[in-house]
Amino acid sequence: MKKTLVAIAIMGMGIGAASAADMVVKLGSVAPLTGSISHLGKDNENGARLAVEDANAKGIMIGGKKVKFELMGEDDQADPRTGTTVAQRLVDADVKGIVGHLNSGTTIPASRIYDQAGIPMISPSATNPKLTQQGYKAVFRTIANDVQQGSVVGNFAAKTLGGKKIAIIDDRTAYGQGLADETEKAAKAAGAQVVAREFTTDKATDFMAILTKIKAANPDVIMFGGMDAQAGPMVKQIKQLGITAKYITGDGGCSPEMIKLAGDAISSSVYCTMAGIPLDKMPGGKDFRDRFKKRFGADVQIYSPYAYDAAMAIIHAMEKSGSAEPSKYLAALKSESFPGVTGNIAFDEKGDIKEGAITVYQFKDGAWVAM
Protein backbone atom coordinates (compact mmCIF):
# COMPACT_ATOMS: atom_id res chain seq x y z
CA MET A 1 0.00 0.00 0.00
CA LYS A 2 2.81 2.41 0.93
CA LYS A 3 4.67 1.62 -2.30
CA THR A 4 1.52 2.38 -4.32
CA LEU A 5 1.02 5.73 -2.61
CA VAL A 6 4.65 6.69 -3.20
CA ALA A 7 4.34 5.76 -6.87
CA ILE A 8 1.19 7.85 -7.23
CA ALA A 9 2.87 10.80 -5.50
CA ILE A 10 5.87 10.62 -7.83
CA MET A 11 3.63 10.36 -10.90
CA GLY A 12 1.60 13.33 -9.66
CA MET A 13 4.73 15.41 -9.21
CA GLY A 14 5.81 14.57 -12.74
CA ILE A 15 2.46 15.53 -14.23
CA GLY A 16 2.46 18.82 -12.29
CA ALA A 17 5.94 19.75 -13.48
CA ALA A 18 5.09 18.96 -17.10
CA SER A 19 1.86 20.93 -17.06
CA ALA A 20 3.50 23.95 -15.43
CA ALA A 21 5.69 24.61 -18.48
CA ASP A 22 6.34 22.87 -21.77
CA MET A 23 9.64 24.63 -22.29
CA VAL A 24 12.30 26.25 -20.06
CA VAL A 25 14.15 29.25 -21.51
CA LYS A 26 17.25 30.54 -19.75
CA LEU A 27 18.24 34.21 -19.86
CA GLY A 28 21.48 35.61 -18.46
CA SER A 29 22.05 38.70 -16.34
CA VAL A 30 25.58 39.98 -15.75
CA ALA A 31 26.67 42.81 -13.46
CA PRO A 32 29.03 43.41 -10.52
CA LEU A 33 27.34 41.68 -7.58
CA THR A 34 30.33 42.12 -5.29
CA GLY A 35 32.58 45.12 -4.72
CA SER A 36 32.03 48.85 -4.40
CA ILE A 37 29.23 49.13 -6.99
CA SER A 38 27.44 45.88 -6.18
CA HIS A 39 24.34 47.90 -5.23
CA LEU A 40 24.10 48.99 -8.85
CA GLY A 41 24.73 45.46 -10.10
CA LYS A 42 22.02 44.00 -7.90
CA ASP A 43 19.69 46.76 -9.06
CA ASN A 44 20.27 45.64 -12.66
CA GLU A 45 19.76 41.98 -11.85
CA ASN A 46 16.57 42.66 -9.90
CA GLY A 47 15.16 44.67 -12.79
CA ALA A 48 15.67 41.72 -15.12
CA ARG A 49 14.36 39.31 -12.50
CA LEU A 50 11.13 41.26 -12.10
CA ALA A 51 10.60 41.08 -15.87
CA VAL A 52 11.14 37.33 -15.85
CA GLU A 53 8.72 36.89 -12.97
CA ASP A 54 6.11 39.05 -14.71
CA ALA A 55 6.45 37.00 -17.90
CA ASN A 56 6.08 33.74 -15.98
CA ALA A 57 3.01 35.06 -14.19
CA LYS A 58 1.40 35.85 -17.55
CA GLY A 59 1.96 32.32 -18.83
CA ILE A 60 3.84 33.37 -21.97
CA MET A 61 3.38 31.09 -24.98
CA ILE A 62 6.10 30.71 -27.61
CA GLY A 63 5.43 28.58 -30.67
CA GLY A 64 2.37 27.08 -29.01
CA LYS A 65 4.28 26.04 -25.90
CA LYS A 66 3.96 27.47 -22.42
CA VAL A 67 7.33 28.81 -21.30
CA LYS A 68 9.02 29.15 -17.96
CA PHE A 69 11.83 31.72 -18.02
CA GLU A 70 14.80 31.29 -15.71
CA LEU A 71 17.32 34.03 -14.96
CA MET A 72 20.96 33.05 -14.48
CA GLY A 73 22.73 35.85 -12.60
CA GLU A 74 26.50 36.16 -12.91
CA ASP A 75 28.97 38.45 -11.13
CA ASP A 76 31.55 40.05 -13.42
CA GLN A 77 33.04 42.10 -10.54
CA ALA A 78 33.22 45.13 -12.89
CA ASP A 79 36.37 43.49 -14.27
CA PRO A 80 36.84 43.02 -18.05
CA ARG A 81 38.66 39.68 -17.71
CA THR A 82 36.05 38.28 -15.34
CA GLY A 83 33.38 39.64 -17.65
CA THR A 84 34.58 37.54 -20.57
CA THR A 85 34.88 34.48 -18.33
CA VAL A 86 31.27 34.67 -17.14
CA ALA A 87 30.11 35.52 -20.67
CA GLN A 88 31.57 32.24 -21.91
CA ARG A 89 30.00 30.44 -18.95
CA LEU A 90 26.56 31.71 -19.94
CA VAL A 91 27.13 30.75 -23.59
CA ASP A 92 28.11 27.25 -22.45
CA ALA A 93 24.93 27.12 -20.32
CA ASP A 94 22.88 27.67 -23.49
CA VAL A 95 21.20 30.91 -22.42
CA LYS A 96 19.01 32.41 -25.13
CA GLY A 97 19.56 36.10 -24.39
CA ILE A 98 21.63 38.39 -22.16
CA VAL A 99 20.68 41.41 -20.06
CA GLY A 100 23.98 43.14 -19.32
CA HIS A 101 26.64 43.90 -18.61
CA LEU A 102 26.53 46.98 -16.37
CA ASN A 103 29.87 48.65 -17.10
CA SER A 104 31.06 49.61 -20.57
CA GLY A 105 34.49 48.22 -19.70
CA THR A 106 33.06 44.73 -19.20
CA THR A 107 30.27 44.91 -21.77
CA ILE A 108 32.47 45.74 -24.75
CA PRO A 109 34.84 42.73 -24.48
CA ALA A 110 32.00 40.39 -23.48
CA SER A 111 29.93 41.45 -26.49
CA ARG A 112 32.42 39.73 -28.82
CA ILE A 113 31.78 36.40 -27.10
CA TYR A 114 28.01 36.73 -27.35
CA ASP A 115 28.27 37.82 -30.98
CA GLN A 116 30.40 34.79 -31.89
CA ALA A 117 27.78 32.58 -30.24
CA GLY A 118 24.93 34.42 -31.98
CA ILE A 119 23.23 35.32 -28.68
CA PRO A 120 21.51 38.75 -28.46
CA MET A 121 22.81 41.00 -25.68
CA ILE A 122 21.02 44.11 -24.41
CA SER A 123 22.81 46.35 -21.94
CA PRO A 124 20.66 48.53 -19.70
CA SER A 125 23.59 50.68 -18.57
CA ALA A 126 26.73 50.47 -20.75
CA THR A 127 26.87 53.89 -22.41
CA ASN A 128 30.22 53.98 -24.23
CA PRO A 129 29.52 54.60 -27.96
CA LYS A 130 32.04 51.91 -29.00
CA LEU A 131 29.67 49.16 -27.86
CA THR A 132 27.34 49.60 -30.82
CA GLN A 133 30.03 50.73 -33.25
CA GLN A 134 31.68 47.31 -33.50
CA GLY A 135 29.38 46.08 -36.25
CA TYR A 136 27.90 43.23 -34.20
CA LYS A 137 24.41 42.22 -35.29
CA ALA A 138 23.00 41.23 -31.91
CA VAL A 139 24.20 43.99 -29.57
CA PHE A 140 21.69 46.52 -28.21
CA ARG A 141 21.14 48.92 -25.33
CA THR A 142 18.06 50.45 -23.75
CA ILE A 143 19.81 53.64 -22.57
CA ALA A 144 21.26 56.70 -24.31
CA ASN A 145 25.00 56.68 -25.05
CA ASP A 146 27.84 58.93 -23.90
CA VAL A 147 27.92 61.06 -27.03
CA GLN A 148 24.48 62.29 -26.08
CA GLN A 149 25.20 62.48 -22.36
CA GLY A 150 28.66 64.08 -22.65
CA SER A 151 27.26 66.75 -24.93
CA VAL A 152 24.63 67.63 -22.32
CA VAL A 153 27.18 67.63 -19.45
CA GLY A 154 29.66 69.83 -21.31
CA ASN A 155 27.05 72.33 -22.46
CA PHE A 156 25.36 72.46 -19.05
CA ALA A 157 28.70 73.01 -17.28
CA ALA A 158 29.73 75.79 -19.65
CA LYS A 159 26.44 77.56 -20.25
CA THR A 160 24.03 76.90 -17.38
CA LEU A 161 26.66 76.69 -14.62
CA GLY A 162 28.73 79.48 -16.15
CA GLY A 163 31.88 77.37 -16.23
CA LYS A 164 34.51 79.43 -18.03
CA LYS A 165 37.21 77.22 -16.49
CA ILE A 166 36.43 73.52 -16.15
CA ALA A 167 38.45 70.71 -14.54
CA ILE A 168 37.79 67.14 -15.64
CA ILE A 169 38.57 63.91 -13.79
CA ASP A 170 37.89 60.38 -15.01
CA ASP A 171 38.35 56.89 -13.59
CA ARG A 172 40.11 55.51 -16.69
CA THR A 173 37.37 52.98 -17.38
CA ALA A 174 35.74 52.76 -20.80
CA TYR A 175 32.69 54.46 -19.30
CA GLY A 176 34.37 57.16 -17.24
CA GLN A 177 36.98 58.19 -19.76
CA GLY A 178 34.52 58.05 -22.64
CA LEU A 179 32.06 60.33 -20.86
CA ALA A 180 34.85 62.71 -19.84
CA ASP A 181 36.16 62.89 -23.42
CA GLU A 182 32.73 63.77 -24.78
CA THR A 183 32.23 66.34 -22.01
CA GLU A 184 35.55 67.98 -22.86
CA LYS A 185 34.62 68.24 -26.55
CA ALA A 186 31.25 69.82 -25.76
CA ALA A 187 32.62 72.20 -23.12
CA LYS A 188 35.32 73.51 -25.47
CA ALA A 189 32.79 73.88 -28.27
CA ALA A 190 30.66 75.96 -25.87
CA GLY A 191 33.59 78.30 -25.24
CA ALA A 192 34.89 76.94 -21.93
CA GLN A 193 38.55 76.33 -21.13
CA VAL A 194 39.56 72.95 -19.71
CA VAL A 195 42.16 73.99 -17.13
CA ALA A 196 42.90 70.51 -15.76
CA ARG A 197 42.46 66.93 -16.97
CA GLU A 198 43.23 64.37 -14.25
CA PHE A 199 42.55 60.69 -13.79
CA THR A 200 42.12 58.17 -10.99
CA THR A 201 40.88 54.56 -10.90
CA ASP A 202 37.57 52.87 -10.24
CA LYS A 203 39.02 51.45 -7.00
CA ALA A 204 40.43 54.67 -5.53
CA THR A 205 39.10 56.46 -2.45
CA ASP A 206 41.80 59.12 -1.93
CA PHE A 207 41.70 62.01 -4.39
CA MET A 208 43.57 64.64 -2.37
CA ALA A 209 46.62 64.80 -4.66
CA ILE A 210 44.69 65.43 -7.88
CA LEU A 211 42.20 67.74 -6.16
CA THR A 212 45.05 69.82 -4.75
CA LYS A 213 46.39 70.30 -8.30
CA ILE A 214 42.91 71.19 -9.49
CA LYS A 215 42.45 73.72 -6.68
CA ALA A 216 45.52 75.59 -7.96
CA ALA A 217 43.82 75.93 -11.36
CA ASN A 218 40.80 77.59 -9.69
CA PRO A 219 38.06 76.04 -11.86
CA ASP A 220 34.44 77.14 -11.86
CA VAL A 221 33.22 73.56 -12.41
CA ILE A 222 34.67 70.11 -11.71
CA MET A 223 33.36 67.23 -13.84
CA PHE A 224 33.91 63.59 -12.88
CA GLY A 225 33.45 60.64 -15.20
CA GLY A 226 33.00 57.53 -13.07
CA MET A 227 30.77 55.76 -10.59
CA ASP A 228 29.16 56.74 -7.27
CA ALA A 229 31.74 54.79 -5.21
CA GLN A 230 34.30 57.42 -6.21
CA ALA A 231 32.02 60.40 -6.82
CA GLY A 232 30.71 60.49 -3.23
CA PRO A 233 34.08 60.46 -1.42
CA MET A 234 35.41 62.94 -3.98
CA VAL A 235 32.72 65.46 -3.04
CA LYS A 236 33.74 65.07 0.61
CA GLN A 237 37.38 65.78 -0.19
CA ILE A 238 36.50 68.76 -2.37
CA LYS A 239 34.81 70.30 0.64
CA GLN A 240 37.73 69.43 2.91
CA LEU A 241 40.09 71.32 0.61
CA GLY A 242 37.82 74.35 0.54
CA ILE A 243 37.20 74.14 -3.19
CA THR A 244 34.11 76.14 -4.11
CA ALA A 245 33.66 74.95 -7.69
CA LYS A 246 30.38 73.42 -8.75
CA TYR A 247 30.50 69.66 -9.30
CA ILE A 248 28.84 67.53 -11.96
CA THR A 249 29.00 63.83 -12.72
CA GLY A 250 27.19 61.44 -15.06
CA ASP A 251 24.68 58.65 -14.57
CA GLY A 252 27.22 56.48 -12.71
CA GLY A 253 27.01 58.91 -9.81
CA CYS A 254 23.34 59.81 -10.12
CA SER A 255 22.21 57.40 -7.39
CA PRO A 256 20.94 57.40 -3.80
CA GLU A 257 24.24 55.77 -2.82
CA MET A 258 26.20 58.78 -4.08
CA ILE A 259 24.24 60.97 -1.68
CA LYS A 260 24.98 58.60 1.21
CA LEU A 261 28.68 58.46 0.42
CA ALA A 262 29.01 62.24 0.09
CA GLY A 263 27.27 62.79 3.42
CA ASP A 264 27.16 66.35 4.75
CA ALA A 265 29.52 67.54 2.02
CA ILE A 266 26.89 67.34 -0.70
CA SER A 267 25.04 70.56 -1.46
CA SER A 268 22.96 72.30 -4.11
CA SER A 269 26.15 72.97 -6.09
CA VAL A 270 26.35 69.25 -6.95
CA TYR A 271 24.71 67.99 -10.15
CA CYS A 272 24.43 64.78 -12.12
CA THR A 273 22.99 63.64 -15.41
CA MET A 274 20.95 60.59 -16.18
CA ALA A 275 20.31 58.89 -19.47
CA GLY A 276 16.53 58.82 -19.73
CA ILE A 277 13.80 60.70 -17.93
CA PRO A 278 13.06 60.78 -14.18
CA LEU A 279 11.51 57.59 -12.77
CA ASP A 280 8.31 59.35 -11.77
CA LYS A 281 7.93 60.68 -15.34
CA MET A 282 8.55 57.36 -17.07
CA PRO A 283 5.35 55.89 -18.53
CA GLY A 284 5.53 52.93 -16.16
CA GLY A 285 7.79 54.50 -13.55
CA LYS A 286 5.50 54.80 -10.54
CA ASP A 287 4.12 51.29 -10.87
CA PHE A 288 7.61 49.90 -11.39
CA ARG A 289 9.00 51.72 -8.36
CA ASP A 290 6.22 50.44 -6.11
CA ARG A 291 6.38 46.85 -7.33
CA PHE A 292 10.18 46.82 -7.22
CA LYS A 293 10.17 48.05 -3.61
CA LYS A 294 7.55 45.48 -2.60
CA ARG A 295 9.35 42.60 -4.29
CA PHE A 296 12.95 43.32 -3.29
CA GLY A 297 12.62 45.56 -0.24
CA ALA A 298 14.91 48.12 -1.86
CA ASP A 299 14.60 51.38 -3.73
CA VAL A 300 15.44 51.66 -7.41
CA GLN A 301 19.06 52.77 -7.74
CA ILE A 302 19.52 53.75 -11.39
CA TYR A 303 19.31 51.15 -14.12
CA SER A 304 16.74 48.54 -13.02
CA PRO A 305 13.92 49.99 -15.18
CA TYR A 306 16.21 49.74 -18.21
CA ALA A 307 17.12 46.17 -17.27
CA TYR A 308 13.43 45.34 -17.02
CA ASP A 309 12.82 46.74 -20.50
CA ALA A 310 15.86 44.90 -21.86
CA ALA A 311 14.55 41.55 -20.59
CA MET A 312 11.07 42.30 -21.87
CA ALA A 313 12.43 43.22 -25.31
CA ILE A 314 13.99 39.76 -25.58
CA ILE A 315 10.81 38.05 -24.35
CA HIS A 316 8.58 40.08 -26.71
CA ALA A 317 10.82 39.21 -29.67
CA MET A 318 10.58 35.52 -28.79
CA GLU A 319 6.79 35.76 -28.60
CA LYS A 320 6.58 37.66 -31.87
CA SER A 321 8.82 35.26 -33.77
CA GLY A 322 7.37 32.13 -32.17
CA SER A 323 10.82 30.92 -31.20
CA ALA A 324 13.28 31.18 -28.32
CA GLU A 325 16.20 30.42 -30.63
CA PRO A 326 18.41 33.51 -31.07
CA SER A 327 18.85 33.00 -34.82
CA LYS A 328 15.07 33.05 -35.23
CA TYR A 329 14.00 35.84 -32.87
CA LEU A 330 16.84 38.30 -33.67
CA ALA A 331 15.00 39.83 -36.63
CA ALA A 332 11.97 40.49 -34.42
CA LEU A 333 14.25 42.12 -31.82
CA LYS A 334 15.72 44.45 -34.44
CA SER A 335 12.25 45.61 -35.46
CA GLU A 336 10.93 45.75 -31.87
CA SER A 337 8.67 48.60 -30.85
CA PHE A 338 6.64 48.45 -27.65
CA PRO A 339 5.77 50.68 -24.68
CA GLY A 340 8.23 49.87 -21.90
CA VAL A 341 8.64 51.16 -18.36
CA THR A 342 11.17 53.76 -19.53
CA GLY A 343 9.42 54.76 -22.77
CA ASN A 344 9.07 53.34 -26.26
CA ILE A 345 11.54 50.52 -26.84
CA ALA A 346 12.85 50.50 -30.38
CA PHE A 347 16.40 50.22 -31.69
CA ASP A 348 18.22 51.88 -34.58
CA GLU A 349 20.38 50.06 -37.12
CA LYS A 350 23.35 49.99 -34.74
CA GLY A 351 21.38 48.71 -31.76
CA ASP A 352 21.09 52.01 -29.86
CA ILE A 353 17.78 53.00 -28.33
CA LYS A 354 16.01 55.36 -30.75
CA GLU A 355 14.46 57.77 -28.28
CA GLY A 356 17.25 58.12 -25.69
CA ALA A 357 16.89 61.21 -23.51
CA ILE A 358 19.20 62.91 -20.98
CA THR A 359 18.03 64.60 -17.77
CA VAL A 360 20.06 66.90 -15.50
CA TYR A 361 19.54 66.60 -11.73
CA GLN A 362 20.48 68.89 -8.86
CA PHE A 363 20.88 67.87 -5.22
CA LYS A 364 18.07 69.49 -3.23
CA ASP A 365 16.40 68.64 0.07
CA GLY A 366 18.23 65.34 0.44
CA ALA A 367 17.52 63.97 -3.02
CA TRP A 368 18.25 64.29 -6.74
CA VAL A 369 15.71 66.67 -8.27
CA ALA A 370 15.24 66.90 -12.04
CA MET A 371 15.82 70.36 -13.49
N, C-alpha and C positions, 0 to 999 in steps of 0.2 A: 504493500500500500504506500509506504514512504517513498519507494523508488518511483512509483507511478506519479505521485505528486511532484517530486523533484523534476521528472521528465516534462510534465505539463508546465511547470514554472519556467524551465529553460526554454521550451518551445514558445511560451508566451512572451518571454523577453525577446526572443529572436523576431517574432512577428511585430512587436512594438517598435523595435529598432528599425526594421525594414520599412514600416509604414511611416515612420517619422520623417525619413528623407530617402529619396531614391538615389541621390548623388551627393557626395561631399566635395566641396570646392575650397581649396586652401588659398588664402591671400596672405601676403607678407607685409609686415610693418617694421620699418627699421629707423631707429633714432637712438641717441645717447640715453640709456636708462640708468647709467651710473655716472658719477662725476659732477662737476660744478653746474652743468646745465641739464641735469637729469629731469628737473621739473618741467622743462620744455619738451624733452623727449617723451616723458610719460603723458604729457598733454596731447602730443601728436598721436601716440598709440591709442589713448582713450577716445580720441575723436574717431579714429578708424574703427575701434571696437564698437562704439555706439552705432555706427552705420551697419556693421555686420549684424549686430543684435536686432536692429530695426528690420533689416532685410529678412532675417530668420523669422521674426515675429509675423511678417506679412505672408510667409509661405511662398517665397519666390519660385516660379516655375521657369525652367530653361530647357527648351527642346522637349516639352511635354513631361519633364521630370521635376519633382519637387527637390529643391536644393537646400542643403545645410552648408552655410559658409563657416569656415574656421579661420581665425586670425592667428598667424604665427608671428609673435613679436620677437625681434632680435635687437641686441644692444651693440651698436657700432662704436660706442665710447667717444664719439666725435673725432675718431681717428681714421684717416684715409685707408691705412693698411688693414685695420680691423673691419672697415666698411666693405672692402672687397672680399674679405674672408667670409663674412656673414652673407654677403650677396651670393656667393657661390654655394653656401649652405642652403639658402632658400631655393636656388635653382635646382640643386640636387634633391630637395624635398618636393619638387614638382608643384610649386606654387603657381597659380595662374595669373597673378597680378601683384604689383608691389605698390604700397603707399609709403613713400619715403624717397630718400633719406631726409633728415632734418637739415644738416649743414651742407652748404655748397661743396666744401672741401671733401666730404665723404660721398656726396651724391654724384659728382662728376666722374670719379674713377669707377664707382659701382655701376654707373649707367652703361659702361662698355660691356660689363658681364651680362647684364640683363638683355642688352641689345643682341649680343651673340647668341643668347638662348632664345631670343624672340619673345621675351616676356615684357608686356607693357609696364612701365614704371611712371607713377605720377607723384611728384614731390609737392607737398603742401607748404613748403617753407624755404627751399633752396632757390635763392634769387639771383645768383651769378648768371649773367647772360650767356656764358660759355656753355652752360648745360644744354640749351636748345640750339646751339650753333654748331653742334658736332655732326649733324646730318643723320642722326639716328631716327629711325622711323617710329619707335614706340616709346619715346620719352616726352613727358608732358609735365606741366605744373599748373596748380590752381591759384597761383599768387603772382602779382606783378613782379617784374625783374628789376635789377639794380640800375639799369639805364634810366628807367622811369623814376625810381626812388631817389637815386643820386641827383638827378636833375632837380627834383623838388627840394631836396635838402640844401643843395648849393644855392639855388635861387632864394629860398626862404632865409638862409643865413645871411646872404648878401643884401637882399632887398627888404624883407620884413623886419629882420633883426638889426638891420643897419650895419652889418659886418664889413667894414672897409678892410680890416686886417683879420684874417682867419687862420687858425692853427688846426692842423688835421693830424689825428692819431689813428692808426689801424692796428689790428691784432695779427696781421700777416697771414690770415686764413684767406681762402678763396672768396669767402663772403665779405669779410671785413675790409680787405684790401680793395676788392672790386668796388664796393660801395664808396670807399674813400676816394678812389680814382675818379669815379663818376661825379662825386661831389666837387672835387677839385676842378674838374673841367667846367662844370656849371657855374661855380663861384667865380672863376676867372672870367668866364663869358659874361657874367653879370657885373663885372667891373671891380671885383674884390681882389685883394692881394693875399696870396697864401704865404704867410710869414714864417711858418714852421711846418715841417712834415716829419712826424716821428712815428715810430712803431714799437709795439710790445708783442706779447704772445697771448694766446687764448688760455694760458695757464697762470699768467702773472697776477699778482695782487698788490705789488708795490710799484707805483708810478711816479714816485717823488723825483727821480733824476730827470725824466723827460718833461715833467710838469715844471720843474725849476727852469729848464731851458726855455720852455714855452712862456713862462712868466716874464722872462727877460725881453721877449719879443712883443709883449703887451698887446695881445690880440683882443679884438672885440668879441669874437666867437670861437669856441673850441668845438670841433666836430670829432666824434669817435666812431669808427667803423668796427663793430664787434658785438659781443653778447653782453647780457645783463650781469653776468658773473664778474666782468671787468668794469663795466660802465658804472655800477653802483659804488664800489670802492673808489673809483677814480673821482667821482663827484665829491666824496668825503675828503680826499686828499687835495682837491682843488680848493676847497674851503679852508683846509688847514694851512695852505700856503698863501691865503689871502688873495687869491686870484678872483677878479670880479667879472670876468668874461662870461657871457651867456654860453650855454652848453647844449649841444644837440647830438642825438645819436639816432640810429635807424631802428628797424623793427626788432632786431636782436636784443635791444635794450628797452623796448616799449612794453614792459611787463609789470605785473604787480611785484614780482621778485626784485626788480631793479629798485623800486621804491623802498622795499624792506632793506636792501643792502646799502642804499645811500643814507638811510636813517634821517637824522635831523639836518643833514647837510643839503638835502634836496629842497629846492625852492621854485618859485614861479619863473625863474630864469633858466629852468631846465626844460628841454623839449625833446620830443622823439617823433619819428614818422612810422607809419604802419602801412604796409601794402594792403589795400582794401579799405572798406568803410568801417566805422565803429560798429561793434557787436550789436548795440541796441538799434542800429539803423539798417542792419542786414535784414533781408526779407524774412529769414527764419531765425534771426538772432536771439530774440527774447525766449522763444520756445526752446531753442538749443541750449541756451544758458541755463534755463531752469531744469531741463531734463539731464543735462550734463552734471549739474550740481547734485541732483537727487541720486543719480546713478553712481557717481564716483566720490561724492563727498568733498569735492574740490571745485574751486573756481576755474573758469577758462583762463589759461595763461595768454597764449597768443594764437597758435596755429591750429588748434583742434577743430575749429569749424571748417578750415581748408582741408584738413585730413579727412573729415567726414565727407565732404564733397568729392574728394579724390576717390575714396572707397566706393561711394555711390556711383560715380562716373563709370568705374569698372563694372559694377554690378548691372547698371542700366545697359551698358554696351553688350554684356552677356545676354541679358533678356532680349534685347532688340535683335541680336544676331541669331539667337536660339542655340548658342554654344558657349561653353566655358573655355574652349581652346583658344589660346592667344592668337593664333594665325587666322582664326575665323571671326573673332569679335573685334580685332584691331580696327578694321575699316569702320565699324559702327562707333568705335571710340573717337576716331578722327572726325567724324561728322556729328558728334554728340552735341546736343543742345537741350538743356533742361533747367528748370528753376531750382537752384541749390540753396543751402543755408546762406551762403555768402553773396549770392547773386546768380545771374545766368551763367551756366557752365558750358562753355564752348571754346574750342582751341583753334588757333591759327595753323598755318601750314608747317610751322616749326615746332608746334606743341605748346606754345605760350597761351595763357588765358587771354581771350580776346578783349574782355572788358575790365582789365586790371586797373584799379584806382589806388591813389595814395592819399593818406590823411595825415595831417600834422596834429600832434597833441602837445598840450602844455600841462605841467604839473600844477594842479590847483586843489586846495581843500583835501589833500591826502590821496588824490587819484589823478590818473591821466584824463584830461578833458579835451575832446576834439575841438579844434579851432574852426 
